[in-house]
């Protein structure tokens, strides 16, 4: 290794260290959520999963309705160029 590489490594760190620093917050959040769910029974986990699915569906309901509306308009349109406007 050249001296320049070593000096840059001291200031910037190596790729491994940068990658670890980048993903560390996500790992910590995952551990926190794991600890919350660890003590739940299988039945409670199933209930929790259903609750989360419902929240997700409620959150995307408007977007899904808009997509369905645009799809319907697109299917009724014969002109290909006008169909692209809906996409």
N, CA, C and O atoms as a Tinker XYZ file with bonds, in Angstrom:
   348  protein
     1  N      0.831000   -1.187000    0.000000    73     2
     2  CA     0.000000    0.000000    0.000000    64     1     3
     3  C      0.869000    1.240000    0.000000    63     2     4     5
     4  O      1.946000    1.293000    0.593000    81     3
     5  N      0.352000    2.221000   -0.686000    73     3     6
     6  CA     1.099000    3.470000   -0.709000    64     5     7
     7  C      0.759000    4.298000    0.527000    63     6     8     9
     8  O     -0.220000    4.036000    1.227000    81     7
     9  N      1.560000    5.264000    0.764000    73     7    10
    10  CA     1.352000    6.156000    1.913000    64     9    11
    11  C      0.054000    6.931000    1.738000    63    10    12    13
    12  O     -0.665000    7.165000    2.709000    81    11
    13  N     -0.252000    7.332000    0.502000    73    11    14
    14  CA    -1.480000    8.091000    0.247000    64    13    15
    15  C     -2.703000    7.254000    0.645000    63    14    16    17
    16  O     -3.629000    7.772000    1.269000    81    15
    17  N     -2.712000    5.981000    0.291000    73    15    18
    18  CA    -3.819000    5.097000    0.632000    64    17    19
    19  C     -3.961000    4.956000    2.134000    63    18    20    21
    20  O     -5.075000    4.961000    2.658000    81    19
    21  N     -2.852000    4.829000    2.824000    73    19    22
    22  CA    -2.896000    4.702000    4.280000    64    21    23
    23  C     -3.440000    5.972000    4.929000    63    22    24    25
    24  O     -4.255000    5.900000    5.848000    81    23
    25  N     -2.995000    7.125000    4.458000    73    23    26
    26  CA    -3.442000    8.399000    5.029000    64    25    27
    27  C     -4.932000    8.588000    4.763000    63    26    28    29
    28  O     -5.678000    8.986000    5.657000    81    27
    29  N     -5.368000    8.301000    3.529000    73    27    30
    30  CA    -6.791000    8.419000    3.221000    64    29    31
    31  C     -7.613000    7.444000    4.066000    63    30    32    33
    32  O     -8.718000    7.767000    4.502000    81    31
    33  N     -7.064000    6.255000    4.290000    73    31    34
    34  CA    -7.743000    5.269000    5.119000    64    33    35
    35  C     -7.917000    5.749000    6.542000    63    34    36    37
    36  O     -8.933000    5.457000    7.174000    81    35
    37  N     -6.946000    6.478000    7.057000    73    35    38
    38  CA    -7.056000    7.011000    8.413000    64    37    39
    39  C     -8.172000    8.042000    8.527000    63    38    40    41
    40  O     -8.902000    8.071000    9.518000    81    39
    41  N     -8.300000    8.886000    7.506000    73    39    42
    42  CA    -9.312000    9.937000    7.561000    64    41    43
    43  C    -10.699000    9.453000    7.143000    63    42    44    45
    44  O    -11.697000    9.828000    7.759000    81    43
    45  N    -10.769000    8.634000    6.114000    73    43    46
    46  CA   -12.052000    8.221000    5.568000    64    45    47
    47  C    -12.536000    6.877000    6.087000    63    46    48    49
    48  O    -13.731000    6.588000    6.029000    81    47
    49  N    -11.642000    6.062000    6.587000    73    47    50
    50  CA   -12.007000    4.718000    7.003000    64    49    51
    51  C    -12.071000    3.806000    5.791000    63    50    52    53
    52  O    -11.922000    4.257000    4.656000    81    51
    53  N    -12.290000    2.542000    6.033000    73    51    54
    54  CA   -12.397000    1.633000    4.895000    64    53    55
    55  C    -13.864000    1.360000    4.587000    63    54    56    57
    56  O    -14.744000    1.763000    5.347000    81    55
    57  N    -14.126000    0.691000    3.496000    73    55    58
    58  CA   -15.492000    0.428000    3.045000    64    57    59
    59  C    -16.280000   -0.352000    4.094000    63    58    60    61
    60  O    -17.450000   -0.057000    4.335000    81    59
    61  N    -15.657000   -1.329000    4.709000    73    59    62
    62  CA   -16.318000   -2.144000    5.726000    64    61    63
    63  C    -16.830000   -1.263000    6.875000    63    62    64    65
    64  O    -17.977000   -1.392000    7.301000    81    63
    65  N    -15.977000   -0.382000    7.362000    73    63    66
    66  CA   -16.368000    0.482000    8.480000    64    65    67
    67  C    -17.496000    1.429000    8.090000    63    66    68    69
    68  O    -18.399000    1.676000    8.889000    81    67
    69  N    -17.453000    1.965000    6.859000    73    67    70
    70  CA   -18.521000    2.855000    6.402000    64    69    71
    71  C    -19.837000    2.098000    6.268000    63    70    72    73
    72  O    -20.895000    2.609000    6.632000    81    71
    73  N    -19.764000    0.870000    5.741000    73    71    74
    74  CA   -20.979000    0.065000    5.595000    64    73    75
    75  C    -21.588000   -0.267000    6.954000    63    74    76    77
    76  O    -22.803000   -0.181000    7.134000    81    75
    77  N    -20.749000   -0.644000    7.901000    73    75    78
    78  CA   -21.235000   -0.965000    9.247000    64    77    79
    79  C    -21.879000    0.260000    9.884000    63    78    80    81
    80  O    -22.934000    0.152000   10.509000    81    79
    81  N    -21.261000    1.406000    9.733000    73    79    82
    82  CA   -21.799000    2.638000   10.303000    64    81    83
    83  C    -23.154000    2.975000    9.670000    63    82    84    85
    84  O    -24.042000    3.504000   10.338000    81    83
    85  N    -23.301000    2.666000    8.387000    73    83    86
    86  CA   -24.545000    2.969000    7.690000    64    85    87
    87  C    -25.692000    2.059000    8.119000    63    86    88    89
    88  O    -26.823000    2.522000    8.262000    81    87
    89  N    -25.421000    0.778000    8.325000    73    87    90
    90  CA   -26.517000   -0.151000    8.651000    64    89    91
    91  C    -26.769000   -0.288000   10.145000    63    90    92    93
    92  O    -27.797000   -0.838000   10.541000    81    91
    93  N    -25.877000    0.189000   10.970000    73    91    94
    94  CA   -26.014000    0.045000   12.419000    64    93    95
    95  C    -27.334000    0.584000   12.980000    63    94    96    97
    96  O    -27.928000   -0.080000   13.830000    81    95
    97  N    -27.821000    1.749000   12.550000    73    95    98
    98  CA   -29.112000    2.217000   13.089000    64    97    99
    99  C    -30.263000    1.254000   12.787000    63    98   100   101
   100  O    -31.159000    1.081000   13.613000    81    99
   101  N    -30.242000    0.634000   11.619000    73    99   102
   102  CA   -31.289000   -0.326000   11.268000    64   101   103
   103  C    -31.182000   -1.588000   12.112000    63   102   104   105
   104  O    -32.197000   -2.166000   12.503000    81   103
   105  N    -29.982000   -2.007000   12.388000    73   103   106
   106  CA   -29.777000   -3.191000   13.227000    64   105   107
   107  C    -30.297000   -2.915000   14.635000    63   106   108   109
   108  O    -30.940000   -3.770000   15.245000    81   107
   109  N    -30.016000   -1.728000   15.143000    73   107   110
   110  CA   -30.483000   -1.378000   16.486000    64   109   111
   111  C    -32.014000   -1.327000   16.547000    63   110   112   113
   112  O    -32.610000   -1.801000   17.513000    81   111
   113  N    -32.649000   -0.755000   15.521000    73   111   114
   114  CA   -34.118000   -0.714000   15.483000    64   113   115
   115  C    -34.690000   -2.124000   15.423000    63   114   116   117
   116  O    -35.706000   -2.415000   16.053000    81   115
   117  N    -34.037000   -2.994000   14.666000    73   115   118
   118  CA   -34.491000   -4.377000   14.558000    64   117   119
   119  C    -34.412000   -5.074000   15.904000    63   118   120   121
   120  O    -35.324000   -5.814000   16.274000    81   119
   121  N    -33.348000   -4.850000   16.630000    73   119   122
   122  CA   -33.198000   -5.454000   17.962000    64   121   123
   123  C    -34.277000   -4.951000   18.927000    63   122   124   125
   124  O    -34.807000   -5.720000   19.729000    81   123
   125  N    -34.591000   -3.686000   18.845000    73   123   126
   126  CA   -35.629000   -3.116000   19.713000    64   125   127
   127  C    -36.973000   -3.764000   19.416000    63   126   128   129
   128  O    -37.688000   -4.161000   20.335000    81   127
   129  N    -37.324000   -3.873000   18.130000    73   127   130
   130  CA   -38.593000   -4.489000   17.752000    64   129   131
   131  C    -38.616000   -5.974000   18.116000    63   130   132   133
   132  O    -39.648000   -6.493000   18.540000    81   131
   133  N    -37.493000   -6.651000   17.952000    73   131   134
   134  CA   -37.407000   -8.063000   18.324000    64   133   135
   135  C    -37.700000   -8.247000   19.810000    63   134   136   137
   136  O    -38.443000   -9.147000   20.198000    81   135
   137  N    -37.112000   -7.389000   20.630000    73   135   138
   138  CA   -37.336000   -7.486000   22.079000    64   137   139
   139  C    -38.799000   -7.245000   22.442000    63   138   140   141
   140  O    -39.309000   -7.845000   23.389000    81   139
   141  N    -39.479000   -6.369000   21.694000    73   139   142
   142  CA   -40.894000   -6.127000   21.949000    64   141   143
   143  C    -41.739000   -7.354000   21.632000    63   142   144   145
   144  O    -42.710000   -7.648000   22.330000    81   143
   145  N    -41.361000   -8.067000   20.572000    73   143   146
   146  CA   -42.174000   -9.185000   20.107000    64   145   147
   147  C    -41.780000  -10.530000   20.705000    63   146   148   149
   148  O    -42.520000  -11.505000   20.575000    81   147
   149  N    -40.666000  -10.591000   21.334000    73   147   150
   150  CA   -40.119000  -11.851000   21.824000    64   149   151
   151  C    -41.038000  -12.550000   22.827000    63   150   152   153
   152  O    -41.125000  -13.778000   22.829000    81   151
   153  N    -41.710000  -11.798000   23.662000    73   151   154
   154  CA   -42.523000  -12.397000   24.725000    64   153   155
   155  C    -43.961000  -12.705000   24.295000    63   154   156   157
   156  O    -44.741000  -13.235000   25.086000    81   155
   157  N    -44.315000  -12.379000   23.053000    73   155   158
   158  CA   -45.681000  -12.614000   22.603000    64   157   159
   159  C    -45.902000  -14.075000   22.229000    63   158   160   161
   160  O    -45.007000  -14.747000   21.717000    81   159
   161  N    -47.105000  -14.544000   22.494000    73   159   162
   162  CA   -47.454000  -15.919000   22.109000    64   161   163
   163  C    -47.699000  -15.967000   20.602000    63   162   164   165
   164  O    -47.814000  -14.932000   19.944000    81   163
   165  N    -47.777000  -17.184000   20.069000    73   163   166
   166  CA   -48.031000  -17.338000   18.641000    64   165   167
   167  C    -49.385000  -16.752000   18.246000    63   166   168   169
   168  O    -49.515000  -16.131000   17.192000    81   167
   169  N    -50.381000  -16.951000   19.088000    73   167   170
   170  CA   -51.702000  -16.398000   18.800000    64   169   171
   171  C    -51.668000  -14.870000   18.780000    63   170   172   173
   172  O    -52.266000  -14.237000   17.909000    81   171
   173  N    -50.978000  -14.300000   19.726000    73   171   174
   174  CA   -50.866000  -12.829000   19.771000    64   173   175
   175  C    -50.065000  -12.312000   18.577000    63   174   176   177
   176  O    -50.373000  -11.244000   18.048000    81   175
   177  N    -49.050000  -13.045000   18.147000    73   175   178
   178  CA   -48.287000  -12.655000   16.956000    64   177   179
   179  C    -49.174000  -12.679000   15.711000    63   178   180   181
   180  O    -49.090000  -11.789000   14.864000    81   179
   181  N    -50.020000  -13.696000   15.607000    73   179   182
   182  CA   -50.956000  -13.758000   14.482000    64   181   183
   183  C    -51.898000  -12.557000   14.504000    63   182   184   185
   184  O    -52.142000  -11.938000   13.468000    81   183
   185  N    -52.424000  -12.229000   15.678000    73   183   186
   186  CA   -53.304000  -11.069000   15.809000    64   185   187
   187  C    -52.572000   -9.783000   15.425000    63   186   188   189
   188  O    -53.109000   -8.925000   14.724000    81   187
   189  N    -51.363000   -9.679000   15.891000    73   187   190
   190  CA   -50.548000   -8.494000   15.593000    64   189   191
   191  C    -50.293000   -8.370000   14.087000    63   190   192   193
   192  O    -50.308000   -7.272000   13.531000    81   191
   193  N    -50.058000   -9.522000   13.435000    73   191   194
   194  CA   -49.843000   -9.526000   11.993000    64   193   195
   195  C    -51.083000   -9.046000   11.265000    63   194   196   197
   196  O    -50.985000   -8.255000   10.327000    81   195
   197  N    -52.243000   -9.511000   11.685000    73   195   198
   198  CA   -53.491000   -9.069000   11.069000    64   197   199
   199  C    -53.709000   -7.569000   11.276000    63   198   200   201
   200  O    -54.167000   -6.876000   10.367000    81   199
   201  N    -53.385000   -7.072000   12.460000    73   199   202
   202  CA   -53.504000   -5.637000   12.734000    64   201   203
   203  C    -52.601000   -4.836000   11.801000    63   202   204   205
   204  O    -53.020000   -3.819000   11.249000    81   203
   205  N    -51.364000   -5.295000   11.627000    73   203   206
   206  CA   -50.430000   -4.579000   10.758000    64   205   207
   207  C    -50.883000   -4.619000    9.302000    63   206   208   209
   208  O    -50.768000   -3.620000    8.592000    81   207
   209  N    -51.396000   -5.764000    8.850000    73   207   210
   210  CA   -51.904000   -5.855000    7.481000    64   209   211
   211  C    -53.052000   -4.877000    7.268000    63   210   212   213
   212  O    -53.131000   -4.219000    6.232000    81   211
   213  N    -53.947000   -4.785000    8.261000    73   211   214
   214  CA   -55.079000   -3.869000    8.149000    64   213   215
   215  C    -54.594000   -2.423000    8.094000    63   214   216   217
   216  O    -55.109000   -1.630000    7.306000    81   215
   217  N    -53.616000   -2.073000    8.914000    73   215   218
   218  CA   -53.073000   -0.711000    8.888000    64   217   219
   219  C    -52.453000   -0.386000    7.538000    63   218   220   221
   220  O    -52.606000    0.722000    7.023000    81   219
   221  N    -51.758000   -1.354000    6.974000    73   219   222
   222  CA   -51.129000   -1.138000    5.667000    64   221   223
   223  C    -52.200000   -0.948000    4.594000    63   222   224   225
   224  O    -52.103000   -0.042000    3.767000    81   223
   225  N    -53.227000   -1.811000    4.613000    73   223   226
   226  CA   -54.305000   -1.694000    3.625000    64   225   227
   227  C    -55.040000   -0.361000    3.758000    63   226   228   229
   228  O    -55.388000    0.259000    2.753000    81   227
   229  N    -55.273000    0.078000    4.984000    73   227   230
   230  CA   -55.914000    1.380000    5.203000    64   229   231
   231  C    -55.039000    2.515000    4.681000    63   230   232   233
   232  O    -55.540000    3.494000    4.128000    81   231
   233  N    -53.747000    2.375000    4.859000    73   231   234
   234  CA   -52.809000    3.418000    4.442000    64   233   235
   235  C    -52.759000    3.550000    2.917000    63   234   236   237
   236  O    -52.643000    4.659000    2.397000    81   235
   237  N    -52.844000    2.434000    2.205000    73   235   238
   238  CA   -52.711000    2.476000    0.745000    64   237   239
   239  C    -54.057000    2.461000    0.024000    63   238   240   241
   240  O    -54.095000    2.390000   -1.204000    81   239
   241  N    -55.154000    2.527000    0.765000    73   239   242
   242  CA   -56.483000    2.437000    0.165000    64   241   243
   243  C    -56.703000    3.497000   -0.915000    63   242   244   245
   244  O    -57.193000    3.167000   -1.995000    81   243
   245  N    -56.360000    4.741000   -0.657000    73   243   246
   246  CA   -56.562000    5.817000   -1.627000    64   245   247
   247  C    -55.728000    5.590000   -2.882000    63   246   248   249
   248  O    -56.209000    5.796000   -3.996000    81   247
   249  N    -54.493000    5.171000   -2.706000    73   247   250
   250  CA   -53.637000    4.910000   -3.861000    64   249   251
   251  C    -54.184000    3.760000   -4.696000    63   250   252   253
   252  O    -54.177000    3.826000   -5.925000    81   251
   253  N    -54.656000    2.711000   -4.040000    73   251   254
   254  CA   -55.225000    1.570000   -4.756000    64   253   255
   255  C    -56.469000    1.992000   -5.537000    63   254   256   257
   256  O    -56.674000    1.536000   -6.662000    81   255
   257  N    -57.297000    2.855000   -4.955000    73   255   258
   258  CA   -58.497000    3.338000   -5.640000    64   257   259
   259  C    -58.117000    4.155000   -6.873000    63   258   260   261
   260  O    -58.737000    4.022000   -7.928000    81   259
   261  N    -57.103000    4.994000   -6.735000    73   259   262
   262  CA   -56.642000    5.790000   -7.868000    64   261   263
   263  C    -56.092000    4.904000   -8.982000    63   262   264   265
   264  O    -56.355000    5.148000  -10.160000    81   263
   265  N    -55.338000    3.886000   -8.614000    73   263   266
   266  CA   -54.789000    2.948000   -9.598000    64   265   267
   267  C    -55.921000    2.230000  -10.325000    63   266   268   269
   268  O    -55.885000    2.087000  -11.548000    81   267
   269  N    -56.916000    1.781000   -9.582000    73   267   270
   270  CA   -58.054000    1.085000  -10.199000    64   269   271
   271  C    -58.795000    2.012000  -11.162000    63   270   272   273
   272  O    -59.197000    1.593000  -12.248000    81   271
   273  N    -58.974000    3.264000  -10.764000    73   271   274
   274  CA   -59.656000    4.231000  -11.614000    64   273   275
   275  C    -58.881000    4.467000  -12.904000    63   274   276   277
   276  O    -59.462000    4.468000  -13.989000    81   275
   277  N    -57.583000    4.663000  -12.790000    73   275   278
   278  CA   -56.751000    4.883000  -13.976000    64   277   279
   279  C    -56.712000    3.650000  -14.873000    63   278   280   281
   280  O    -56.703000    3.767000  -16.098000    81   279
   281  N    -56.690000    2.481000  -14.265000    73   279   282
   282  CA   -56.691000    1.242000  -15.041000    64   281   283
   283  C    -58.006000    1.121000  -15.827000    63   282   284   285
   284  O    -58.009000    0.732000  -16.995000    81   283
   285  N    -59.109000    1.459000  -15.173000    73   283   286
   286  CA   -60.411000    1.389000  -15.832000    64   285   287
   287  C    -60.478000    2.367000  -17.005000    63   286   288   289
   288  O    -60.955000    2.008000  -18.082000    81   287
   289  N    -60.006000    3.597000  -16.805000    73   287   290
   290  CA   -59.988000    4.577000  -17.888000    64   289   291
   291  C    -59.100000    4.110000  -19.033000    63   290   292   293
   292  O    -59.434000    4.283000  -20.205000    81   291
   293  N    -57.978000    3.524000  -18.681000    73   291   294
   294  CA   -57.038000    3.051000  -19.690000    64   293   295
   295  C    -57.638000    1.917000  -20.518000    63   294   296   297
   296  O    -57.435000    1.864000  -21.731000    81   295
   297  N    -58.366000    1.018000  -19.881000    73   295   298
   298  CA   -58.967000   -0.106000  -20.598000    64   297   299
   299  C    -60.069000    0.351000  -21.542000    63   298   300   301
   300  O    -60.295000   -0.278000  -22.577000    81   299
   301  N    -60.750000    1.424000  -21.205000    73   299   302
   302  CA   -61.829000    1.937000  -22.058000    64   301   303
   303  C    -61.285000    2.719000  -23.253000    63   302   304   305
   304  O    -61.974000    2.864000  -24.263000    81   303
   305  N    -60.090000    3.208000  -23.147000    73   303   306
   306  CA   -59.507000    4.038000  -24.196000    64   305   307
   307  C    -58.936000    3.170000  -25.314000    63   306   308   309
   308  O    -58.251000    2.181000  -25.050000    81   307
   309  N    -59.221000    3.544000  -26.567000    73   307   310
   310  CA   -58.706000    2.800000  -27.716000    64   309   311
   311  C    -57.371000    3.352000  -28.211000    63   310   312   313
   312  O    -56.526000    2.604000  -28.702000    81   311
   313  N    -57.188000    4.656000  -28.079000    73   311   314
   314  CA   -55.965000    5.289000  -28.574000    64   313   315
   315  C    -54.795000    4.963000  -27.628000    63   314   316   317
   316  O    -54.845000    5.249000  -26.432000    81   315
   317  N    -53.762000    4.367000  -28.188000    73   315   318
   318  CA   -52.601000    3.939000  -27.398000    64   317   319
   319  C    -51.907000    5.133000  -26.749000    63   318   320   321
   320  O    -51.473000    5.050000  -25.600000    81   319
   321  N    -51.802000    6.228000  -27.469000    73   319   322
   322  CA   -51.108000    7.402000  -26.936000    64   321   323
   323  C    -51.871000    8.021000  -25.765000    63   322   324   325
   324  O    -51.258000    8.531000  -24.827000    81   323
   325  N    -53.181000    7.980000  -25.812000    73   323   326
   326  CA   -53.984000    8.496000  -24.699000    64   325   327
   327  C    -53.905000    7.550000  -23.504000    63   326   328   329
   328  O    -53.968000    7.990000  -22.356000    81   327
   329  N    -53.766000    6.239000  -23.774000    73   327   330
   330  CA   -53.613000    5.263000  -22.690000    64   329   331
   331  C    -52.353000    5.546000  -21.877000    63   330   332   333
   332  O    -52.343000    5.400000  -20.655000    81   331
   333  N    -51.297000    5.949000  -22.570000    73   331   334
   334  CA   -50.031000    6.227000  -21.891000    64   333   335
   335  C    -50.151000    7.409000  -20.936000    63   334   336   337
   336  O    -49.405000    7.490000  -19.960000    81   335
   337  N    -51.068000    8.316000  -21.199000    73   335   338
   338  CA   -51.267000    9.451000  -20.300000    64   337   339
   339  C    -51.768000    9.001000  -18.923000    63   338   340   341
   340  O    -51.516000    9.658000  -17.912000    81   339
   341  N    -52.474000    7.884000  -18.903000    73   339   342
   342  CA   -53.012000    7.377000  -17.638000    64   341   343
   343  C    -51.960000    6.663000  -16.808000    63   342   344   345
   344  O    -52.112000    6.511000  -15.596000    81   343
   345  N    -50.911000    6.232000  -17.453000    73   343   346
   346  CA   -49.889000    5.431000  -16.771000    64   345   347
   347  C    -48.952000    6.280000  -15.980000    63   346   348
   348  O    -48.034000    5.760000  -15.346000    81   347
